[in-house]
Amino acid sequence: MIKTFTENKPLFIGSVIILLLAIVALFAPLLSPYAYDRIDSNKILQAPSRLHLFGTDQLGRDVLSRMMFGARISLSVGLIAVGIATLIGVILGAAAGYYGGAIDRIITIFIDIMLCFPVFFLILSVVALLEPNIYNIMIVIGLTSWMGQARLVRAEVLSLKERDFILAERVLGASNMRIIIKHLLPNTMGPVIVSAILGVAAAILVESGLSFLGIGIQPPTPSWGNILNEAKLSLGIAWWLSLFPGLAIFITIIAFNLIGEGLKKYLR
């Protein structure tokens, strides 16, 4: 098992990166060299050094410490938003695929309507009307990102519901709910898991984009997006403020995509 895991290079590399990121996020209060909100007016915009490995920002705060705490925001938003989207997508997709008829048509039309809107701009519009906090960000991303999961589950259920083992369950008198929960959903979980992992990367990117635009996570709470937003003011004189959070977002998204690609051969 371990040998198979290590031989799958995309899965292994992506998993190691995300594991390290999760450890940093979980133990940020212990690992960060400074408090993320500690202001030092004597160390404003200092370049990376031994005392401040990623330099300091416009208020003299340690960028590395802020990025460690920002990792918590990115992972929390990504995982919870995708959890919401997956739950909605699985329920609607399973209902549409299994029951068919009017239920399928209504859900399919709803999915098509949602897909007509550019997702990022839809999220942007909704978030602009709400208080920009982490809970609203997670909920809004989840509520606007379920369509792909629903279509995937619907297609899988359509292909599975006519299989012999499902027909046998019907003959034995199994209820629709039992068939869906015990037999259909477990057999769709492979593609759903791959899609969800890829969705985490997309959710992290959306949250970073919203925070970069100033309507996501609000300072002083650090996120990689709002660190980049603050870096705009010092782009010409403090390259480290945009380089390090930009690299963190890039590496994290690549890692989740590597895990997704690596899992395809095992779960599809």
Summary of the structure (lengths in Angstrom):
residues: 268
radius of gyration: 21.9
end to end distance: 17.8
largest distance: 77.6
contacts: 916
relative contact order: 0.16
helix: 76%
strand: 1%
